[in-house]
Amino acid sequence: MPPPHRVVIVAFPGIELLDVTGPAEVFSVATRVAGTDRPGYHVRIATADGGPTVTSSGVRLMADLALDEVSGPIDTLLVSGAVEIADGGVEPVIDREVTDWLRHGASRARRVGSVCAGAHVLAAAGLLDGRPATTHWLTAARLAADHPRVRVDPDPIFIRDGQVWTCAGVTSGMDMTLAMVAEDHGQDLALATARMMVMYVKRAGGQSQFSVPLSVRSCEDDRIDELRMWIAEHLVEDLSLEALAARTHLSVRHFTRLFHQRTSTTPAAYVEAARLEAARRLLEDSHRSLPEVAAASGLGSVETLHRVFRRRLGTTPAEYRRRF
Protein backbone atom coordinates (compact mmCIF):
# COMPACT_ATOMS: atom_id res chain seq x y z
CA MET A 1 0.00 0.00 0.00
CA PRO A 2 1.30 3.52 -0.77
CA PRO A 3 2.56 5.55 2.21
CA PRO A 4 0.11 7.90 3.93
CA HIS A 5 -0.46 11.39 2.59
CA ARG A 6 1.93 13.76 4.32
CA VAL A 7 0.10 16.79 5.73
CA VAL A 8 1.85 19.82 7.22
CA ILE A 9 -0.22 22.46 9.01
CA VAL A 10 1.63 25.73 9.59
CA ALA A 11 0.81 27.58 12.81
CA PHE A 12 1.98 30.85 14.36
CA PRO A 13 1.08 32.97 17.41
CA GLY A 14 -2.53 34.13 17.61
CA ILE A 15 -4.00 31.59 15.20
CA GLU A 16 -7.51 30.27 15.65
CA LEU A 17 -7.22 26.88 17.36
CA LEU A 18 -9.88 25.28 15.17
CA ASP A 19 -8.00 26.38 12.02
CA VAL A 20 -5.44 23.72 12.97
CA THR A 21 -7.34 21.12 14.94
CA GLY A 22 -10.40 21.07 12.66
CA PRO A 23 -8.59 19.94 9.49
CA ALA A 24 -6.28 17.71 11.55
CA GLU A 25 -9.27 15.91 13.05
CA VAL A 26 -10.91 15.42 9.64
CA PHE A 27 -7.72 13.86 8.28
CA SER A 28 -7.40 11.72 11.40
CA VAL A 29 -10.96 10.40 11.26
CA ALA A 30 -10.65 9.77 7.51
CA THR A 31 -7.55 7.69 8.19
CA ARG A 32 -9.40 5.57 10.72
CA VAL A 33 -12.41 5.15 8.44
CA ALA A 34 -10.20 4.20 5.48
CA GLY A 35 -8.71 1.33 7.47
CA THR A 36 -5.73 -0.60 6.18
CA ASP A 37 -6.86 -0.86 2.56
CA ARG A 38 -6.14 2.74 1.60
CA PRO A 39 -3.43 5.24 2.53
CA GLY A 40 -4.51 7.63 5.24
CA TYR A 41 -2.93 10.87 6.40
CA HIS A 42 0.11 11.66 8.52
CA VAL A 43 -0.42 15.12 10.04
CA ARG A 44 2.33 17.28 11.52
CA ILE A 45 2.16 20.83 12.92
CA ALA A 46 5.04 23.17 12.08
CA THR A 47 5.92 26.52 13.63
CA ALA A 48 8.77 28.90 12.86
CA ASP A 49 10.98 27.64 15.71
CA GLY A 50 9.39 24.26 16.35
CA GLY A 51 8.18 25.34 19.76
CA PRO A 52 4.67 25.69 21.16
CA THR A 53 2.50 28.60 20.06
CA VAL A 54 -0.32 30.34 21.89
CA THR A 55 -3.62 30.42 20.00
CA SER A 56 -6.24 33.18 20.09
CA SER A 57 -8.15 31.24 22.77
CA GLY A 58 -5.08 31.09 25.01
CA VAL A 59 -4.62 27.36 24.48
CA ARG A 60 -0.99 26.42 23.85
CA LEU A 61 -0.52 24.31 20.73
CA MET A 62 2.49 21.99 20.58
CA ALA A 63 4.42 21.79 17.31
CA ASP A 64 6.01 18.67 15.86
CA LEU A 65 8.80 20.43 13.99
CA ALA A 66 10.22 23.76 12.89
CA LEU A 67 9.61 25.10 9.40
CA ASP A 68 13.30 24.65 8.52
CA GLU A 69 12.96 20.97 9.47
CA VAL A 70 10.20 20.39 6.92
CA SER A 71 12.03 18.55 4.18
CA GLY A 72 11.11 16.46 1.18
CA PRO A 73 7.81 16.42 -0.71
CA ILE A 74 4.58 17.43 1.02
CA ASP A 75 1.20 16.14 -0.08
CA THR A 76 -0.95 18.82 1.59
CA LEU A 77 0.30 22.09 3.07
CA LEU A 78 -2.22 24.10 5.08
CA VAL A 79 -1.72 27.58 6.53
CA SER A 80 -3.88 28.61 9.45
CA GLY A 81 -5.02 32.18 10.04
CA ALA A 82 -5.13 34.81 12.75
CA VAL A 83 -6.82 38.17 13.18
CA GLU A 84 -6.50 41.04 15.64
CA ILE A 85 -9.14 43.52 16.73
CA ALA A 86 -7.78 47.02 16.15
CA ASP A 87 -9.64 50.35 16.30
CA GLY A 88 -12.95 48.54 16.20
CA GLY A 89 -11.99 46.63 13.04
CA VAL A 90 -10.48 43.26 12.21
CA GLU A 91 -6.87 43.07 11.03
CA PRO A 92 -5.42 39.88 9.49
CA VAL A 93 -2.11 38.83 11.00
CA ILE A 94 0.78 38.30 8.58
CA ASP A 95 3.60 36.27 10.10
CA ARG A 96 6.74 37.24 8.17
CA GLU A 97 8.69 34.09 9.05
CA VAL A 98 5.88 31.93 7.71
CA THR A 99 5.51 34.11 4.61
CA ASP A 100 9.24 33.95 3.84
CA TRP A 101 9.26 30.17 4.24
CA LEU A 102 6.20 29.71 2.01
CA ARG A 103 7.90 31.41 -0.93
CA HIS A 104 10.14 28.38 -1.36
CA GLY A 105 8.56 25.71 0.85
CA ALA A 106 5.17 25.71 -0.86
CA SER A 107 6.71 24.59 -4.15
CA ARG A 108 7.30 21.16 -2.61
CA ALA A 109 3.62 20.63 -1.86
CA ARG A 110 1.21 18.86 -4.20
CA ARG A 111 -1.68 20.81 -2.70
CA VAL A 112 -1.65 24.11 -0.81
CA GLY A 113 -4.51 25.56 1.22
CA SER A 114 -5.36 28.26 3.71
CA VAL A 115 -7.92 28.35 6.50
CA CYS A 116 -9.78 31.56 7.27
CA ALA A 117 -7.39 34.56 7.37
CA GLY A 118 -4.55 32.26 6.32
CA ALA A 119 -5.42 33.42 2.81
CA HIS A 120 -3.75 36.73 3.65
CA VAL A 121 -0.54 34.85 4.41
CA LEU A 122 -0.70 32.92 1.13
CA ALA A 123 -1.36 36.16 -0.73
CA ALA A 124 1.58 37.90 0.98
CA ALA A 125 3.78 35.06 -0.26
CA GLY A 126 2.51 35.59 -3.81
CA LEU A 127 0.75 32.23 -3.97
CA LEU A 128 -2.68 33.63 -4.85
CA ASP A 129 -1.71 36.05 -7.62
CA GLY A 130 -4.01 35.65 -10.61
CA ARG A 131 -6.24 33.18 -8.77
CA PRO A 132 -9.76 33.27 -7.35
CA ALA A 133 -9.72 33.04 -3.56
CA THR A 134 -11.90 33.47 -0.53
CA THR A 135 -11.43 34.17 3.16
CA HIS A 136 -13.54 35.14 6.14
CA TRP A 137 -16.10 37.70 4.98
CA LEU A 138 -14.88 40.17 7.61
CA THR A 139 -11.44 40.42 5.99
CA ALA A 140 -12.32 39.79 2.33
CA ALA A 141 -12.38 43.48 1.41
CA ARG A 142 -8.96 43.92 3.02
CA LEU A 143 -7.59 40.96 1.05
CA ALA A 144 -8.84 42.48 -2.21
CA ALA A 145 -7.43 45.92 -1.34
CA ASP A 146 -4.01 44.64 -0.28
CA HIS A 147 -3.66 42.18 -3.16
CA PRO A 148 -5.38 43.48 -6.31
CA ARG A 149 -4.00 40.57 -8.36
CA VAL A 150 -6.09 38.15 -6.31
CA ARG A 151 -9.68 37.65 -7.52
CA VAL A 152 -11.41 37.73 -4.13
CA ASP A 153 -14.90 36.27 -3.78
CA PRO A 154 -16.23 36.75 -0.22
CA ASP A 155 -19.25 34.48 -0.65
CA PRO A 156 -18.21 30.78 -1.01
CA ILE A 157 -17.15 28.74 2.01
CA PHE A 158 -14.18 27.47 0.00
CA ILE A 159 -12.65 27.81 -3.45
CA ARG A 160 -10.37 25.44 -5.28
CA ASP A 161 -8.24 26.70 -8.15
CA GLY A 162 -6.07 23.88 -9.42
CA GLN A 163 -4.04 22.71 -6.45
CA VAL A 164 -4.55 25.88 -4.43
CA TRP A 165 -7.44 25.95 -1.98
CA THR A 166 -8.77 28.78 0.21
CA CYS A 167 -11.69 28.80 2.61
CA ALA A 168 -13.78 31.10 4.77
CA GLY A 169 -14.00 31.33 8.55
CA VAL A 170 -12.76 28.63 10.93
CA THR A 171 -15.27 25.75 10.63
CA SER A 172 -15.23 25.98 6.81
CA GLY A 173 -11.69 24.57 7.05
CA MET A 174 -13.30 21.26 7.96
CA ASP A 175 -15.60 21.45 4.93
CA MET A 176 -12.59 22.15 2.72
CA THR A 177 -10.68 19.25 4.25
CA LEU A 178 -13.60 16.91 3.64
CA ALA A 179 -13.50 17.95 -0.02
CA MET A 180 -9.79 17.12 -0.08
CA VAL A 181 -10.57 13.68 1.37
CA ALA A 182 -13.20 13.22 -1.35
CA GLU A 183 -10.63 14.17 -3.99
CA ASP A 184 -8.12 11.67 -2.61
CA HIS A 185 -10.42 8.76 -1.76
CA GLY A 186 -13.84 9.40 -3.25
CA GLN A 187 -17.12 10.78 -1.99
CA ASP A 188 -18.06 7.61 -0.07
CA LEU A 189 -15.11 7.90 2.31
CA ALA A 190 -15.73 11.64 2.74
CA LEU A 191 -19.38 10.91 3.56
CA ALA A 192 -18.40 8.21 6.06
CA THR A 193 -15.94 10.63 7.67
CA ALA A 194 -18.60 13.35 7.91
CA ARG A 195 -21.03 10.91 9.50
CA MET A 196 -18.43 9.84 12.03
CA MET A 197 -17.86 13.49 12.95
CA VAL A 198 -21.59 14.36 12.83
CA MET A 199 -20.81 16.97 10.18
CA TYR A 200 -23.08 18.42 7.50
CA VAL A 201 -21.47 16.93 4.42
CA LYS A 202 -23.61 18.94 1.99
CA ARG A 203 -21.65 22.17 2.49
CA ALA A 204 -19.90 22.15 -0.86
CA GLY A 205 -17.56 24.91 -1.94
CA GLY A 206 -20.00 27.01 -3.92
CA GLN A 207 -22.34 27.49 -1.00
CA SER A 208 -22.60 30.88 0.63
CA GLN A 209 -20.88 31.82 3.90
CA PHE A 210 -24.20 33.05 5.28
CA SER A 211 -27.89 33.02 4.45
CA VAL A 212 -29.79 35.90 2.89
CA PRO A 213 -31.26 37.21 6.19
CA LEU A 214 -27.81 37.16 7.79
CA SER A 215 -26.15 38.79 4.79
CA VAL A 216 -27.87 42.09 5.58
CA ARG A 217 -26.81 43.89 8.72
CA SER A 218 -29.51 44.35 11.32
CA CYS A 219 -30.92 47.85 11.15
CA GLU A 220 -32.25 50.36 13.60
CA ASP A 221 -35.83 50.13 12.30
CA ASP A 222 -37.43 47.02 13.85
CA ARG A 223 -40.13 47.04 11.17
CA ILE A 224 -37.61 46.25 8.44
CA ASP A 225 -35.85 43.55 10.47
CA GLU A 226 -39.15 41.93 11.38
CA LEU A 227 -40.25 42.08 7.76
CA ARG A 228 -37.08 40.37 6.54
CA MET A 229 -37.62 37.51 8.99
CA TRP A 230 -41.26 37.30 7.95
CA ILE A 231 -40.30 37.13 4.26
CA ALA A 232 -38.07 34.10 4.91
CA GLU A 233 -41.04 32.22 6.38
CA HIS A 234 -43.65 33.28 3.79
CA LEU A 235 -41.89 32.96 0.45
CA VAL A 236 -44.93 31.59 -1.38
CA GLU A 237 -47.17 34.51 -0.40
CA ASP A 238 -47.67 37.79 -2.21
CA LEU A 239 -44.39 39.63 -1.68
CA SER A 240 -45.00 42.40 -4.14
CA LEU A 241 -43.83 45.89 -3.33
CA GLU A 242 -47.37 46.99 -2.57
CA ALA A 243 -48.02 44.02 -0.25
CA LEU A 244 -44.79 44.54 1.70
CA ALA A 245 -45.41 48.26 2.05
CA ALA A 246 -48.91 47.59 3.34
CA ARG A 247 -47.53 45.13 5.88
CA THR A 248 -45.26 47.81 7.33
CA HIS A 249 -48.07 50.40 7.20
CA LEU A 250 -46.01 52.69 4.99
CA SER A 251 -46.58 54.20 1.59
CA VAL A 252 -44.89 52.41 -1.29
CA ARG A 253 -42.53 55.33 -1.85
CA HIS A 254 -41.57 55.68 1.81
CA PHE A 255 -41.20 51.91 2.26
CA THR A 256 -38.97 51.56 -0.82
CA ARG A 257 -36.72 54.38 0.31
CA LEU A 258 -36.52 53.09 3.91
CA PHE A 259 -35.86 49.47 2.90
CA HIS A 260 -33.00 50.49 0.61
CA GLN A 261 -31.61 52.82 3.23
CA ARG A 262 -31.56 50.05 5.85
CA THR A 263 -30.46 47.12 3.66
CA SER A 264 -28.63 48.66 0.65
CA THR A 265 -30.86 46.67 -1.69
CA THR A 266 -34.37 46.91 -3.12
CA PRO A 267 -37.33 44.93 -1.76
CA ALA A 268 -37.66 43.07 -5.08
CA ALA A 269 -33.99 42.09 -5.16
CA TYR A 270 -34.12 40.94 -1.53
CA VAL A 271 -37.20 38.80 -2.11
CA GLU A 272 -35.68 37.21 -5.19
CA ALA A 273 -32.47 36.42 -3.29
CA ALA A 274 -34.44 34.84 -0.45
CA ARG A 275 -36.45 32.72 -2.88
CA LEU A 276 -33.31 31.71 -4.72
CA GLU A 277 -31.72 30.57 -1.46
CA ALA A 278 -34.79 28.47 -0.68
CA ALA A 279 -34.66 26.91 -4.15
CA ARG A 280 -30.96 26.10 -3.70
CA ARG A 281 -31.65 24.31 -0.41
CA LEU A 282 -34.48 22.29 -1.97
CA LEU A 283 -32.24 21.23 -4.86
CA GLU A 284 -29.48 20.24 -2.44
CA ASP A 285 -31.56 18.41 0.15
CA SER A 286 -34.61 16.99 -1.60
CA HIS A 287 -35.67 15.05 -4.68
CA ARG A 288 -38.50 17.41 -5.57
CA SER A 289 -39.08 18.07 -9.24
CA LEU A 290 -38.22 21.45 -10.72
CA PRO A 291 -41.89 22.55 -10.85
CA GLU A 292 -42.22 21.61 -7.16
CA VAL A 293 -39.03 23.50 -6.28
CA ALA A 294 -40.24 26.56 -8.18
CA ALA A 295 -43.58 26.50 -6.39
CA ALA A 296 -42.22 25.82 -2.87
CA SER A 297 -39.57 28.55 -3.11
CA GLY A 298 -42.05 31.16 -4.29
CA LEU A 299 -40.43 31.57 -7.71
CA GLY A 300 -43.59 30.20 -9.27
CA SER A 301 -42.61 28.65 -12.58
CA VAL A 302 -39.76 26.58 -13.94
CA GLU A 303 -39.12 29.35 -16.45
CA THR A 304 -38.59 31.86 -13.64
CA LEU A 305 -36.48 29.34 -11.73
CA HIS A 306 -34.17 28.93 -14.74
CA ARG A 307 -34.00 32.66 -15.38
CA VAL A 308 -33.03 33.51 -11.78
CA PHE A 309 -30.42 30.73 -11.57
CA ARG A 310 -28.79 31.79 -14.83
CA ARG A 311 -28.75 35.48 -13.95
CA ARG A 312 -27.57 35.15 -10.36
CA LEU A 313 -25.52 31.93 -10.34
CA GLY A 314 -24.55 31.46 -13.97
CA THR A 315 -25.89 27.90 -14.07
CA THR A 316 -29.11 25.91 -14.43
CA PRO A 317 -31.11 24.35 -11.58
CA ALA A 318 -30.34 20.86 -12.91
CA GLU A 319 -26.60 21.54 -13.08
CA TYR A 320 -26.68 23.05 -9.58
CA ARG A 321 -28.36 19.89 -8.25
CA ARG A 322 -25.75 17.65 -9.90
CA ARG A 323 -22.95 19.72 -8.42
CA PHE A 324 -24.31 19.89 -4.86
C-alpha angles and dihedrals in degrees: 000000000000116000118266121276109268111231124188119189114195116215134181137174116302097019121148107261094222091054086071106027096042097061091036091056093048091053090046095051091045089054092053093046092048091057121189097318097075134036113262130194133284108204125198130176117221129194130180094262100020092247131118119286130207115236127213090264092055093250113136113232118206118222126217097209146352121262091248088056093058102104137164128021121335123206098199126013116189127186118203123212141230135192135192129209108234128169091346092306137095119254122193114229117234113198106205095202090055092045093051092049093048092058090072104012096058092062089071093058124093090206129022126193143168131211120217111314089004084094088075089058092050090048092050088054090052094246096124100047111133092006135109111247142167137203138168108320091236092064101030094098090051091051091052093047095047095043111033091173090065115086098223119199111183096190111069121077089226140359129204120200109177106302095341118093130185130179142188130249124343106287092046086070087072091051090051091048091051088054089052090052089051090051092051101039109011136263094284093064091044089052092048089050092050091050091050089052094041089238129155100249094188094077097107122178099265094058119109124259090232140010125260096261090050093046091070117068116242110260136215094248108081090198092066094045092048090048093052091053090047091051091056090057098042105043095141094055128089104289097169119142091255093050093049092047091051090051091057092043092238133123115261092248095048093043093050092050093045095046092051091045092053100039106023090232138080123260091244093051091047093050092048091050091050092049091047091053090051090050091050092053092049091051091049099044108028142047095227117143120251093256089052092048091049092050097043094048093050094245089115107206137039088239091059091044091055093044094052094045092050094046098044104028104022093233142081126260091245093051091047090053092050091050097047 
